[in-house]
Amino acid sequence: MNIAVAKKPVRDGEAVLFDRALEDLPSELRWRQWMGRIEAVLFASASQVSRDDLVCVVGQGVSVVMRIDDIQAELVGRPYKLVKVAADLGD
């Protein structure tokens, strides 16, 4: 396994551990990053994932439900789909 050390981004003198807002990106790239983060969590998880867990990777200001709808649309015609297993995904 290869491990690299990267300098942490700094904003206003404080290190940013995880940029949920992606403020420096144009809206299209922000949308794609949020989608990728949600997909990564969903497809890597061995069990169901709560909305709160997904909010942790994209931030409070992002509609997790809308991103899941977008992912569902991209999955049309593919051999898998996302399934809501609890009433946890309400916005």
PyMOL Python script that loads the backbone (N, CA, C, O; Angstrom):
from pymol import cmd

cmd.read_pdbstr("""\
ATOM      1  N   MET A   1       0.845  -1.169   0.000  1.00  0.00           N
ATOM      2  CA  MET A   1       0.000   0.000   0.000  1.00  0.00           C
ATOM      3  C   MET A   1       0.891   1.233   0.000  1.00  0.00           C
ATOM      4  O   MET A   1       1.882   1.297   0.728  1.00  0.00           O
ATOM      5  N   ASN A   2       0.530   2.214  -0.825  1.00  0.00           N
ATOM      6  CA  ASN A   2       1.241   3.481  -0.875  1.00  0.00           C
ATOM      7  C   ASN A   2       0.471   4.522  -0.093  1.00  0.00           C
ATOM      8  O   ASN A   2      -0.749   4.632  -0.217  1.00  0.00           O
ATOM      9  N   ILE A   3       1.181   5.279   0.706  1.00  0.00           N
ATOM     10  CA  ILE A   3       0.565   6.338   1.491  1.00  0.00           C
ATOM     11  C   ILE A   3       1.342   7.616   1.227  1.00  0.00           C
ATOM     12  O   ILE A   3       2.573   7.631   1.254  1.00  0.00           O
ATOM     13  N   ALA A   4       0.610   8.677   0.974  1.00  0.00           N
ATOM     14  CA  ALA A   4       1.244   9.970   0.738  1.00  0.00           C
ATOM     15  C   ALA A   4       0.752  10.962   1.768  1.00  0.00           C
ATOM     16  O   ALA A   4      -0.363  10.847   2.277  1.00  0.00           O
ATOM     17  N   VAL A   5       1.580  11.921   2.065  1.00  0.00           N
ATOM     18  CA  VAL A   5       1.198  12.984   2.984  1.00  0.00           C
ATOM     19  C   VAL A   5       0.928  14.226   2.156  1.00  0.00           C
ATOM     20  O   VAL A   5       1.748  14.626   1.330  1.00  0.00           O
ATOM     21  N   ALA A   6      -0.214  14.826   2.382  1.00  0.00           N
ATOM     22  CA  ALA A   6      -0.569  16.049   1.655  1.00  0.00           C
ATOM     23  C   ALA A   6      -0.787  17.170   2.647  1.00  0.00           C
ATOM     24  O   ALA A   6      -1.252  16.954   3.766  1.00  0.00           O
ATOM     25  N   LYS A   7      -0.451  18.346   2.227  1.00  0.00           N
ATOM     26  CA  LYS A   7      -0.673  19.516   3.066  1.00  0.00           C
ATOM     27  C   LYS A   7      -2.170  19.770   3.182  1.00  0.00           C
ATOM     28  O   LYS A   7      -2.883  19.767   2.178  1.00  0.00           O
ATOM     29  N   LYS A   8      -2.640  19.986   4.388  1.00  0.00           N
ATOM     30  CA  LYS A   8      -4.051  20.269   4.615  1.00  0.00           C
ATOM     31  C   LYS A   8      -4.375  21.671   4.112  1.00  0.00           C
ATOM     32  O   LYS A   8      -3.596  22.602   4.315  1.00  0.00           O
ATOM     33  N   PRO A   9      -5.528  21.820   3.455  1.00  0.00           N
ATOM     34  CA  PRO A   9      -5.919  23.175   3.042  1.00  0.00           C
ATOM     35  C   PRO A   9      -6.136  24.060   4.264  1.00  0.00           C
ATOM     36  O   PRO A   9      -6.587  23.598   5.313  1.00  0.00           O
ATOM     37  N   VAL A  10      -5.811  25.327   4.112  1.00  0.00           N
ATOM     38  CA  VAL A  10      -5.980  26.269   5.216  1.00  0.00           C
ATOM     39  C   VAL A  10      -6.937  27.368   4.757  1.00  0.00           C
ATOM     40  O   VAL A  10      -6.796  27.916   3.664  1.00  0.00           O
ATOM     41  N   ARG A  11      -7.909  27.678   5.609  1.00  0.00           N
ATOM     42  CA  ARG A  11      -8.869  28.735   5.309  1.00  0.00           C
ATOM     43  C   ARG A  11      -8.986  29.605   6.550  1.00  0.00           C
ATOM     44  O   ARG A  11      -9.304  29.115   7.633  1.00  0.00           O
ATOM     45  N   ASP A  12      -8.732  30.879   6.391  1.00  0.00           N
ATOM     46  CA  ASP A  12      -8.794  31.831   7.501  1.00  0.00           C
ATOM     47  C   ASP A  12      -7.918  31.401   8.673  1.00  0.00           C
ATOM     48  O   ASP A  12      -8.296  31.561   9.833  1.00  0.00           O
ATOM     49  N   GLY A  13      -6.756  30.859   8.364  1.00  0.00           N
ATOM     50  CA  GLY A  13      -5.802  30.483   9.399  1.00  0.00           C
ATOM     51  C   GLY A  13      -6.067  29.143  10.058  1.00  0.00           C
ATOM     52  O   GLY A  13      -5.266  28.695  10.877  1.00  0.00           O
ATOM     53  N   GLU A  14      -7.181  28.487   9.718  1.00  0.00           N
ATOM     54  CA  GLU A  14      -7.505  27.180  10.301  1.00  0.00           C
ATOM     55  C   GLU A  14      -7.423  26.105   9.240  1.00  0.00           C
ATOM     56  O   GLU A  14      -7.828  26.317   8.097  1.00  0.00           O
ATOM     57  N   ALA A  15      -6.897  24.949   9.618  1.00  0.00           N
ATOM     58  CA  ALA A  15      -6.833  23.831   8.688  1.00  0.00           C
ATOM     59  C   ALA A  15      -8.238  23.318   8.412  1.00  0.00           C
ATOM     60  O   ALA A  15      -9.046  23.167   9.328  1.00  0.00           O
ATOM     61  N   VAL A  16      -8.519  23.054   7.152  1.00  0.00           N
ATOM     62  CA  VAL A  16      -9.810  22.501   6.751  1.00  0.00           C
ATOM     63  C   VAL A  16      -9.627  20.998   6.584  1.00  0.00           C
ATOM     64  O   VAL A  16      -8.891  20.547   5.706  1.00  0.00           O
ATOM     65  N   LEU A  17     -10.298  20.229   7.431  1.00  0.00           N
ATOM     66  CA  LEU A  17     -10.127  18.786   7.373  1.00  0.00           C
ATOM     67  C   LEU A  17     -10.925  18.167   6.237  1.00  0.00           C
ATOM     68  O   LEU A  17     -10.451  17.229   5.597  1.00  0.00           O
ATOM     69  N   PHE A  18     -12.113  18.665   5.974  1.00  0.00           N
ATOM     70  CA  PHE A  18     -12.963  18.096   4.936  1.00  0.00           C
ATOM     71  C   PHE A  18     -13.883  19.192   4.429  1.00  0.00           C
ATOM     72  O   PHE A  18     -14.751  19.662   5.165  1.00  0.00           O
ATOM     73  N   ASP A  19     -13.705  19.600   3.198  1.00  0.00           N
ATOM     74  CA  ASP A  19     -14.481  20.708   2.635  1.00  0.00           C
ATOM     75  C   ASP A  19     -15.817  20.193   2.112  1.00  0.00           C
ATOM     76  O   ASP A  19     -15.895  19.709   0.983  1.00  0.00           O
ATOM     77  N   ARG A  20     -16.868  20.293   2.923  1.00  0.00           N
ATOM     78  CA  ARG A  20     -18.189  19.818   2.511  1.00  0.00           C
ATOM     79  C   ARG A  20     -18.857  20.780   1.530  1.00  0.00           C
ATOM     80  O   ARG A  20     -19.594  20.353   0.641  1.00  0.00           O
ATOM     81  N   ALA A  21     -18.603  22.064   1.692  1.00  0.00           N
ATOM     82  CA  ALA A  21     -19.295  23.072   0.887  1.00  0.00           C
ATOM     83  C   ALA A  21     -18.736  23.181  -0.527  1.00  0.00           C
ATOM     84  O   ALA A  21     -19.449  23.587  -1.445  1.00  0.00           O
ATOM     85  N   LEU A  22     -17.488  22.827  -0.709  1.00  0.00           N
ATOM     86  CA  LEU A  22     -16.833  22.914  -2.025  1.00  0.00           C
ATOM     87  C   LEU A  22     -17.003  24.300  -2.635  1.00  0.00           C
ATOM     88  O   LEU A  22     -17.260  24.432  -3.832  1.00  0.00           O
ATOM     89  N   GLU A  23     -16.859  25.315  -1.819  1.00  0.00           N
ATOM     90  CA  GLU A  23     -17.108  26.696  -2.233  1.00  0.00           C
ATOM     91  C   GLU A  23     -16.243  27.157  -3.390  1.00  0.00           C
ATOM     92  O   GLU A  23     -16.643  28.048  -4.139  1.00  0.00           O
ATOM     93  N   ASP A  24     -15.067  26.569  -3.552  1.00  0.00           N
ATOM     94  CA  ASP A  24     -14.148  27.022  -4.593  1.00  0.00           C
ATOM     95  C   ASP A  24     -14.472  26.439  -5.971  1.00  0.00           C
ATOM     96  O   ASP A  24     -13.844  26.818  -6.959  1.00  0.00           O
ATOM     97  N   LEU A  25     -15.432  25.532  -6.050  1.00  0.00           N
ATOM     98  CA  LEU A  25     -15.761  24.882  -7.316  1.00  0.00           C
ATOM     99  C   LEU A  25     -16.980  25.523  -7.978  1.00  0.00           C
ATOM    100  O   LEU A  25     -17.872  26.024  -7.292  1.00  0.00           O
ATOM    101  N   PRO A  26     -17.017  25.507  -9.311  1.00  0.00           N
ATOM    102  CA  PRO A  26     -18.240  25.933 -10.007  1.00  0.00           C
ATOM    103  C   PRO A  26     -19.375  24.969  -9.672  1.00  0.00           C
ATOM    104  O   PRO A  26     -19.126  23.828  -9.283  1.00  0.00           O
ATOM    105  N   SER A  27     -20.615  25.419  -9.819  1.00  0.00           N
ATOM    106  CA  SER A  27     -21.765  24.621  -9.375  1.00  0.00           C
ATOM    107  C   SER A  27     -21.826  23.241 -10.013  1.00  0.00           C
ATOM    108  O   SER A  27     -22.178  22.280  -9.329  1.00  0.00           O
ATOM    109  N   GLU A  28     -21.503  23.102 -11.282  1.00  0.00           N
ATOM    110  CA  GLU A  28     -21.554  21.792 -11.954  1.00  0.00           C
ATOM    111  C   GLU A  28     -20.549  20.818 -11.336  1.00  0.00           C
ATOM    112  O   GLU A  28     -20.861  19.645 -11.132  1.00  0.00           O
ATOM    113  N   LEU A  29     -19.348  21.305 -11.040  1.00  0.00           N
ATOM    114  CA  LEU A  29     -18.347  20.439 -10.414  1.00  0.00           C
ATOM    115  C   LEU A  29     -18.713  20.116  -8.970  1.00  0.00           C
ATOM    116  O   LEU A  29     -18.463  19.008  -8.494  1.00  0.00           O
ATOM    117  N   ARG A  30     -19.308  21.089  -8.271  1.00  0.00           N
ATOM    118  CA  ARG A  30     -19.790  20.832  -6.903  1.00  0.00           C
ATOM    119  C   ARG A  30     -20.821  19.711  -6.912  1.00  0.00           C
ATOM    120  O   ARG A  30     -20.742  18.777  -6.114  1.00  0.00           O
ATOM    121  N   TRP A  31     -21.796  19.809  -7.828  1.00  0.00           N
ATOM    122  CA  TRP A  31     -22.834  18.794  -7.952  1.00  0.00           C
ATOM    123  C   TRP A  31     -22.207  17.425  -8.198  1.00  0.00           C
ATOM    124  O   TRP A  31     -22.595  16.445  -7.562  1.00  0.00           O
ATOM    125  N   ARG A  32     -21.242  17.346  -9.116  1.00  0.00           N
ATOM    126  CA  ARG A  32     -20.591  16.078  -9.447  1.00  0.00           C
ATOM    127  C   ARG A  32     -19.827  15.534  -8.241  1.00  0.00           C
ATOM    128  O   ARG A  32     -19.861  14.329  -7.993  1.00  0.00           O
ATOM    129  N   GLN A  33     -19.150  16.382  -7.496  1.00  0.00           N
ATOM    130  CA  GLN A  33     -18.414  15.941  -6.308  1.00  0.00           C
ATOM    131  C   GLN A  33     -19.362  15.400  -5.250  1.00  0.00           C
ATOM    132  O   GLN A  33     -19.104  14.352  -4.658  1.00  0.00           O
ATOM    133  N   TRP A  34     -20.462  16.115  -5.010  1.00  0.00           N
ATOM    134  CA  TRP A  34     -21.433  15.643  -4.021  1.00  0.00           C
ATOM    135  C   TRP A  34     -22.017  14.301  -4.450  1.00  0.00           C
ATOM    136  O   TRP A  34     -22.181  13.400  -3.627  1.00  0.00           O
ATOM    137  N   MET A  35     -22.330  14.168  -5.732  1.00  0.00           N
ATOM    138  CA  MET A  35     -22.854  12.891  -6.244  1.00  0.00           C
ATOM    139  C   MET A  35     -21.828  11.781  -6.017  1.00  0.00           C
ATOM    140  O   MET A  35     -22.176  10.696  -5.551  1.00  0.00           O
ATOM    141  N   GLY A  36     -20.588  12.049  -6.340  1.00  0.00           N
ATOM    142  CA  GLY A  36     -19.532  11.050  -6.172  1.00  0.00           C
ATOM    143  C   GLY A  36     -19.345  10.641  -4.725  1.00  0.00           C
ATOM    144  O   GLY A  36     -19.116   9.468  -4.431  1.00  0.00           O
ATOM    145  N   ARG A  37     -19.442  11.601  -3.822  1.00  0.00           N
ATOM    146  CA  ARG A  37     -19.293  11.286  -2.399  1.00  0.00           C
ATOM    147  C   ARG A  37     -20.437  10.395  -1.915  1.00  0.00           C
ATOM    148  O   ARG A  37     -20.215   9.423  -1.193  1.00  0.00           O
ATOM    149  N   ILE A  38     -21.658  10.735  -2.319  1.00  0.00           N
ATOM    150  CA  ILE A  38     -22.804   9.918  -1.909  1.00  0.00           C
ATOM    151  C   ILE A  38     -22.712   8.525  -2.517  1.00  0.00           C
ATOM    152  O   ILE A  38     -22.938   7.531  -1.828  1.00  0.00           O
ATOM    153  N   GLU A  39     -22.381   8.446  -3.802  1.00  0.00           N
ATOM    154  CA  GLU A  39     -22.235   7.147  -4.449  1.00  0.00           C
ATOM    155  C   GLU A  39     -21.174   6.304  -3.751  1.00  0.00           C
ATOM    156  O   GLU A  39     -21.380   5.113  -3.517  1.00  0.00           O
ATOM    157  N   ALA A  40     -20.053   6.911  -3.421  1.00  0.00           N
ATOM    158  CA  ALA A  40     -18.968   6.171  -2.776  1.00  0.00           C
ATOM    159  C   ALA A  40     -19.425   5.566  -1.455  1.00  0.00           C
ATOM    160  O   ALA A  40     -19.139   4.404  -1.166  1.00  0.00           O
ATOM    161  N   VAL A  41     -20.131   6.353  -0.656  1.00  0.00           N
ATOM    162  CA  VAL A  41     -20.610   5.853   0.635  1.00  0.00           C
ATOM    163  C   VAL A  41     -21.637   4.746   0.425  1.00  0.00           C
ATOM    164  O   VAL A  41     -21.561   3.700   1.070  1.00  0.00           O
ATOM    165  N   LEU A  42     -22.590   4.964  -0.467  1.00  0.00           N
ATOM    166  CA  LEU A  42     -23.649   3.974  -0.692  1.00  0.00           C
ATOM    167  C   LEU A  42     -23.107   2.658  -1.226  1.00  0.00           C
ATOM    168  O   LEU A  42     -23.478   1.590  -0.738  1.00  0.00           O
ATOM    169  N   PHE A  43     -22.234   2.726  -2.221  1.00  0.00           N
ATOM    170  CA  PHE A  43     -21.753   1.509  -2.849  1.00  0.00           C
ATOM    171  C   PHE A  43     -20.649   0.813  -2.050  1.00  0.00           C
ATOM    172  O   PHE A  43     -20.386  -0.369  -2.270  1.00  0.00           O
ATOM    173  N   ALA A  44     -20.012   1.514  -1.141  1.00  0.00           N
ATOM    174  CA  ALA A  44     -18.980   0.896  -0.317  1.00  0.00           C
ATOM    175  C   ALA A  44     -19.539   0.300   0.968  1.00  0.00           C
ATOM    176  O   ALA A  44     -18.870  -0.498   1.625  1.00  0.00           O
ATOM    177  N   SER A  45     -20.743   0.678   1.324  1.00  0.00           N
ATOM    178  CA  SER A  45     -21.323   0.226   2.585  1.00  0.00           C
ATOM    179  C   SER A  45     -21.879  -1.189   2.475  1.00  0.00           C
ATOM    180  O   SER A  45     -22.513  -1.543   1.481  1.00  0.00           O
ATOM    181  N   ALA A  46     -21.635  -1.986   3.499  1.00  0.00           N
ATOM    182  CA  ALA A  46     -22.170  -3.343   3.538  1.00  0.00           C
ATOM    183  C   ALA A  46     -23.594  -3.366   4.091  1.00  0.00           C
ATOM    184  O   ALA A  46     -24.263  -4.399   4.048  1.00  0.00           O
ATOM    185  N   SER A  47     -24.053  -2.233   4.606  1.00  0.00           N
ATOM    186  CA  SER A  47     -25.409  -2.158   5.152  1.00  0.00           C
ATOM    187  C   SER A  47     -26.054  -0.844   4.730  1.00  0.00           C
ATOM    188  O   SER A  47     -25.420  -0.011   4.082  1.00  0.00           O
ATOM    189  N   GLN A  48     -27.305  -0.669   5.099  1.00  0.00           N
ATOM    190  CA  GLN A  48     -28.002   0.558   4.718  1.00  0.00           C
ATOM    191  C   GLN A  48     -27.313   1.780   5.308  1.00  0.00           C
ATOM    192  O   GLN A  48     -26.663   1.704   6.350  1.00  0.00           O
ATOM    193  N   VAL A  49     -27.467   2.898   4.627  1.00  0.00           N
ATOM    194  CA  VAL A  49     -26.823   4.149   5.024  1.00  0.00           C
ATOM    195  C   VAL A  49     -27.913   5.156   5.348  1.00  0.00           C
ATOM    196  O   VAL A  49     -28.851   5.332   4.570  1.00  0.00           O
ATOM    197  N   SER A  50     -27.797   5.810   6.478  1.00  0.00           N
ATOM    198  CA  SER A  50     -28.813   6.788   6.878  1.00  0.00           C
ATOM    199  C   SER A  50     -28.580   8.125   6.180  1.00  0.00           C
ATOM    200  O   SER A  50     -27.479   8.425   5.718  1.00  0.00           O
ATOM    201  N   ARG A  51     -29.631   8.903   6.118  1.00  0.00           N
ATOM    202  CA  ARG A  51     -29.541  10.249   5.559  1.00  0.00           C
ATOM    203  C   ARG A  51     -28.526  11.076   6.348  1.00  0.00           C
ATOM    204  O   ARG A  51     -27.755  11.833   5.758  1.00  0.00           O
ATOM    205  N   ASP A  52     -28.520  10.938   7.661  1.00  0.00           N
ATOM    206  CA  ASP A  52     -27.576  11.688   8.494  1.00  0.00           C
ATOM    207  C   ASP A  52     -26.131  11.356   8.133  1.00  0.00           C
ATOM    208  O   ASP A  52     -25.271  12.236   8.124  1.00  0.00           O
ATOM    209  N   ASP A  53     -25.866  10.084   7.836  1.00  0.00           N
ATOM    210  CA  ASP A  53     -24.512   9.698   7.421  1.00  0.00           C
ATOM    211  C   ASP A  53     -24.139  10.364   6.103  1.00  0.00           C
ATOM    212  O   ASP A  53     -23.004  10.806   5.925  1.00  0.00           O
ATOM    213  N   LEU A  54     -25.093  10.436   5.183  1.00  0.00           N
ATOM    214  CA  LEU A  54     -24.818  11.073   3.893  1.00  0.00           C
ATOM    215  C   LEU A  54     -24.628  12.577   4.044  1.00  0.00           C
ATOM    216  O   LEU A  54     -23.802  13.173   3.352  1.00  0.00           O
ATOM    217  N   VAL A  55     -25.385  13.188   4.940  1.00  0.00           N
ATOM    218  CA  VAL A  55     -25.223  14.623   5.198  1.00  0.00           C
ATOM    219  C   VAL A  55     -23.807  14.909   5.709  1.00  0.00           C
ATOM    220  O   VAL A  55     -23.258  15.977   5.439  1.00  0.00           O
ATOM    221  N   CYS A  56     -23.226  13.982   6.431  1.00  0.00           N
ATOM    222  CA  CYS A  56     -21.863  14.170   6.950  1.00  0.00           C
ATOM    223  C   CYS A  56     -20.833  14.314   5.833  1.00  0.00           C
ATOM    224  O   CYS A  56     -19.815  14.981   6.019  1.00  0.00           O
ATOM    225  N   VAL A  57     -21.078  13.703   4.685  1.00  0.00           N
ATOM    226  CA  VAL A  57     -20.101  13.795   3.601  1.00  0.00           C
ATOM    227  C   VAL A  57     -20.379  14.921   2.615  1.00  0.00           C
ATOM    228  O   VAL A  57     -19.504  15.276   1.825  1.00  0.00           O
ATOM    229  N   VAL A  58     -21.592  15.493   2.649  1.00  0.00           N
ATOM    230  CA  VAL A  58     -21.895  16.591   1.720  1.00  0.00           C
ATOM    231  C   VAL A  58     -22.266  17.889   2.405  1.00  0.00           C
ATOM    232  O   VAL A  58     -22.240  18.937   1.759  1.00  0.00           O
ATOM    233  N   GLY A  59     -22.605  17.869   3.664  1.00  0.00           N
ATOM    234  CA  GLY A  59     -22.939  19.097   4.365  1.00  0.00           C
ATOM    235  C   GLY A  59     -24.429  19.358   4.453  1.00  0.00           C
ATOM    236  O   GLY A  59     -25.214  18.824   3.670  1.00  0.00           O
ATOM    237  N   GLN A  60     -24.806  20.178   5.410  1.00  0.00           N
ATOM    238  CA  GLN A  60     -26.203  20.474   5.702  1.00  0.00           C
ATOM    239  C   GLN A  60     -26.913  21.208   4.567  1.00  0.00           C
ATOM    240  O   GLN A  60     -28.119  21.036   4.389  1.00  0.00           O
ATOM    241  N   GLY A  61     -26.202  22.008   3.810  1.00  0.00           N
ATOM    242  CA  GLY A  61     -26.837  22.815   2.782  1.00  0.00           C
ATOM    243  C   GLY A  61     -27.142  22.081   1.487  1.00  0.00           C
ATOM    244  O   GLY A  61     -27.681  22.675   0.553  1.00  0.00           O
ATOM    245  N   VAL A  62     -26.805  20.806   1.417  1.00  0.00           N
ATOM    246  CA  VAL A  62     -26.998  20.025   0.196  1.00  0.00           C
ATOM    247  C   VAL A  62     -28.195  19.104   0.375  1.00  0.00           C
ATOM    248  O   VAL A  62     -28.317  18.440   1.404  1.00  0.00           O
ATOM    249  N   SER A  63     -29.072  19.056  -0.609  1.00  0.00           N
ATOM    250  CA  SER A  63     -30.219  18.161  -0.541  1.00  0.00           C
ATOM    251  C   SER A  63     -29.786  16.745  -0.905  1.00  0.00           C
ATOM    252  O   SER A  63     -29.553  16.435  -2.073  1.00  0.00           O
ATOM    253  N   VAL A  64     -29.683  15.903   0.101  1.00  0.00           N
ATOM    254  CA  VAL A  64     -29.307  14.508  -0.108  1.00  0.00           C
ATOM    255  C   VAL A  64     -30.362  13.820  -0.973  1.00  0.00           C
ATOM    256  O   VAL A  64     -30.023  13.021  -1.846  1.00  0.00           O
ATOM    257  N   VAL A  65     -31.620  14.121  -0.739  1.00  0.00           N
ATOM    258  CA  VAL A  65     -32.705  13.498  -1.504  1.00  0.00           C
ATOM    259  C   VAL A  65     -32.569  13.832  -2.985  1.00  0.00           C
ATOM    260  O   VAL A  65     -32.734  12.955  -3.833  1.00  0.00           O
ATOM    261  N   MET A  66     -32.272  15.085  -3.305  1.00  0.00           N
ATOM    262  CA  MET A  66     -32.104  15.474  -4.710  1.00  0.00           C
ATOM    263  C   MET A  66     -30.906  14.772  -5.333  1.00  0.00           C
ATOM    264  O   MET A  66     -30.976  14.351  -6.488  1.00  0.00           O
ATOM    265  N   ARG A  67     -29.816  14.637  -4.598  1.00  0.00           N
ATOM    266  CA  ARG A  67     -28.639  13.946  -5.136  1.00  0.00           C
ATOM    267  C   ARG A  67     -28.955  12.463  -5.358  1.00  0.00           C
ATOM    268  O   ARG A  67     -28.510  11.880  -6.346  1.00  0.00           O
ATOM    269  N   ILE A  68     -29.717  11.854  -4.450  1.00  0.00           N
ATOM    270  CA  ILE A  68     -30.092  10.448  -4.626  1.00  0.00           C
ATOM    271  C   ILE A  68     -30.997  10.299  -5.848  1.00  0.00           C
ATOM    272  O   ILE A  68     -30.863   9.338  -6.605  1.00  0.00           O
ATOM    273  N   ASP A  69     -31.906  11.232  -6.040  1.00  0.00           N
ATOM    274  CA  ASP A  69     -32.745  11.208  -7.244  1.00  0.00           C
ATOM    275  C   ASP A  69     -31.882  11.298  -8.501  1.00  0.00           C
ATOM    276  O   ASP A  69     -32.140  10.600  -9.482  1.00  0.00           O
ATOM    277  N   ASP A  70     -30.866  12.147  -8.475  1.00  0.00           N
ATOM    278  CA  ASP A  70     -29.952  12.281  -9.609  1.00  0.00           C
ATOM    279  C   ASP A  70     -29.196  10.977  -9.864  1.00  0.00           C
ATOM    280  O   ASP A  70     -29.027  10.560 -11.010  1.00  0.00           O
ATOM    281  N   ILE A  71     -28.746  10.341  -8.785  1.00  0.00           N
ATOM    282  CA  ILE A  71     -28.038   9.066  -8.920  1.00  0.00           C
ATOM    283  C   ILE A  71     -28.978   8.012  -9.507  1.00  0.00           C
ATOM    284  O   ILE A  71     -28.591   7.257 -10.399  1.00  0.00           O
ATOM    285  N   GLN A  72     -30.216   7.965  -9.003  1.00  0.00           N
ATOM    286  CA  GLN A  72     -31.201   7.020  -9.531  1.00  0.00           C
ATOM    287  C   GLN A  72     -31.378   7.210 -11.030  1.00  0.00           C
ATOM    288  O   GLN A  72     -31.431   6.234 -11.778  1.00  0.00           O
ATOM    289  N   ALA A  73     -31.468   8.447 -11.469  1.00  0.00           N
ATOM    290  CA  ALA A  73     -31.639   8.733 -12.899  1.00  0.00           C
ATOM    291  C   ALA A  73     -30.447   8.225 -13.703  1.00  0.00           C
ATOM    292  O   ALA A  73     -30.620   7.725 -14.814  1.00  0.00           O
ATOM    293  N   GLU A  74     -29.262   8.346 -13.164  1.00  0.00           N
ATOM    294  CA  GLU A  74     -28.064   7.864 -13.861  1.00  0.00           C
ATOM    295  C   GLU A  74     -27.987   6.338 -13.887  1.00  0.00           C
ATOM    296  O   GLU A  74     -27.330   5.765 -14.756  1.00  0.00           O
ATOM    297  N   LEU A  75     -28.653   5.681 -12.944  1.00  0.00           N
ATOM    298  CA  LEU A  75     -28.603   4.222 -12.863  1.00  0.00           C
ATOM    299  C   LEU A  75     -29.627   3.525 -13.758  1.00  0.00           C
ATOM    300  O   LEU A  75     -29.611   2.299 -13.865  1.00  0.00           O
ATOM    301  N   VAL A  76     -30.508   4.278 -14.397  1.00  0.00           N
ATOM    302  CA  VAL A  76     -31.524   3.679 -15.276  1.00  0.00           C
ATOM    303  C   VAL A  76     -30.810   2.874 -16.369  1.00  0.00           C
ATOM    304  O   VAL A  76     -29.897   3.368 -17.031  1.00  0.00           O
ATOM    305  N   GLY A  77     -31.243   1.645 -16.537  1.00  0.00           N
ATOM    306  CA  GLY A  77     -30.643   0.769 -17.537  1.00  0.00           C
ATOM    307  C   GLY A  77     -29.424   0.014 -17.059  1.00  0.00           C
ATOM    308  O   GLY A  77     -28.862  -0.782 -17.811  1.00  0.00           O
ATOM    309  N   ARG A  78     -29.006   0.240 -15.845  1.00  0.00           N
ATOM    310  CA  ARG A  78     -27.868  -0.490 -15.275  1.00  0.00           C
ATOM    311  C   ARG A  78     -28.391  -1.617 -14.391  1.00  0.00           C
ATOM    312  O   ARG A  78     -29.562  -1.603 -14.013  1.00  0.00           O
ATOM    313  N   PRO A  79     -27.558  -2.581 -14.057  1.00  0.00           N
ATOM    314  CA  PRO A  79     -28.054  -3.766 -13.341  1.00  0.00           C
ATOM    315  C   PRO A  79     -28.270  -3.588 -11.836  1.00  0.00           C
ATOM    316  O   PRO A  79     -28.397  -4.584 -11.124  1.00  0.00           O
ATOM    317  N   TYR A  80     -28.312  -2.380 -11.344  1.00  0.00           N
ATOM    318  CA  TYR A  80     -28.564  -2.149  -9.923  1.00  0.00           C
ATOM    319  C   TYR A  80     -29.346  -0.858  -9.744  1.00  0.00           C
ATOM    320  O   TYR A  80     -29.409  -0.022 -10.645  1.00  0.00           O
ATOM    321  N   LYS A  81     -29.940  -0.710  -8.564  1.00  0.00           N
ATOM    322  CA  LYS A  81     -30.708   0.491  -8.263  1.00  0.00           C
ATOM    323  C   LYS A  81     -30.596   0.777  -6.769  1.00  0.00           C
ATOM    324  O   LYS A  81     -30.228  -0.096  -5.983  1.00  0.00           O
ATOM    325  N   LEU A  82     -30.912   1.993  -6.398  1.00  0.00           N
ATOM    326  CA  LEU A  82     -30.947   2.370  -4.987  1.00  0.00           C
ATOM    327  C   LEU A  82     -32.344   2.078  -4.462  1.00  0.00           C
ATOM    328  O   LEU A  82     -33.335   2.295  -5.158  1.00  0.00           O
ATOM    329  N   VAL A  83     -32.417   1.592  -3.246  1.00  0.00           N
ATOM    330  CA  VAL A  83     -33.693   1.246  -2.654  1.00  0.00           C
ATOM    331  C   VAL A  83     -33.820   1.927  -1.306  1.00  0.00           C
ATOM    332  O   VAL A  83     -32.931   1.831  -0.460  1.00  0.00           O
ATOM    333  N   LYS A  84     -34.937   2.616  -1.116  1.00  0.00           N
ATOM    334  CA  LYS A  84     -35.217   3.241   0.175  1.00  0.00           C
ATOM    335  C   LYS A  84     -35.719   2.157   1.105  1.00  0.00           C
ATOM    336  O   LYS A  84     -36.716   1.499   0.810  1.00  0.00           O
ATOM    337  N   VAL A  85     -35.037   1.961   2.234  1.00  0.00           N
ATOM    338  CA  VAL A  85     -35.402   0.884   3.144  1.00  0.00           C
ATOM    339  C   VAL A  85     -35.998   1.389   4.437  1.00  0.00           C
ATOM    340  O   VAL A  85     -36.417   0.594   5.279  1.00  0.00           O
ATOM    341  N   ALA A  86     -36.043   2.701   4.608  1.00  0.00           N
ATOM    342  CA  ALA A  86     -36.613   3.284   5.828  1.00  0.00           C
ATOM    343  C   ALA A  86     -37.116   4.674   5.504  1.00  0.00           C
ATOM    344  O   ALA A  86     -36.774   5.236   4.464  1.00  0.00           O
ATOM    345  N   ALA A  87     -37.921   5.229   6.383  1.00  0.00           N
ATOM    346  CA  ALA A  87     -38.461   6.576   6.181  1.00  0.00           C
ATOM    347  C   ALA A  87     -37.455   7.612   6.632  1.00  0.00           C
ATOM    348  O   ALA A  87     -37.826   8.595   7.273  1.00  0.00           O
ATOM    349  N   ASP A  88     -36.185   7.409   6.310  1.00  0.00           N
ATOM    350  CA  ASP A  88     -35.096   8.267   6.784  1.00  0.00           C
ATOM    351  C   ASP A  88     -34.710   9.331   5.772  1.00  0.00           C
ATOM    352  O   ASP A  88     -33.940  10.223   6.126  1.00  0.00           O
ATOM    353  N   LEU A  89     -35.187   9.296   4.552  1.00  0.00           N
ATOM    354  CA  LEU A  89     -34.685  10.172   3.511  1.00  0.00           C
ATOM    355  C   LEU A  89     -35.549  11.390   3.241  1.00  0.00           C
ATOM    356  O   LEU A  89     -35.401  12.013   2.189  1.00  0.00           O
ATOM    357  N   GLY A  90     -36.435  11.751   4.137  1.00  0.00           N
ATOM    358  CA  GLY A  90     -37.249  12.950   3.931  1.00  0.00           C
ATOM    359  C   GLY A  90     -36.440  14.210   4.081  1.00  0.00           C
ATOM    360  O   GLY A  90     -35.558  14.294   4.936  1.00  0.00           O
ATOM    361  N   ASP A  91     -36.734  15.188   3.254  1.00  0.00           N
ATOM    362  CA  ASP A  91     -36.019  16.480   3.355  1.00  0.00           C
ATOM    363  C   ASP A  91     -36.767  17.431   4.236  1.00  0.00           C
ATOM    364  O   ASP A  91     -36.325  18.562   4.440  1.00  0.00           O
TER     365      ASP A  91
END
""", "prot")
cmd.dss("prot")
cmd.show_as("cartoon", "prot")
cmd.util.cbc("prot")
cmd.orient("prot")
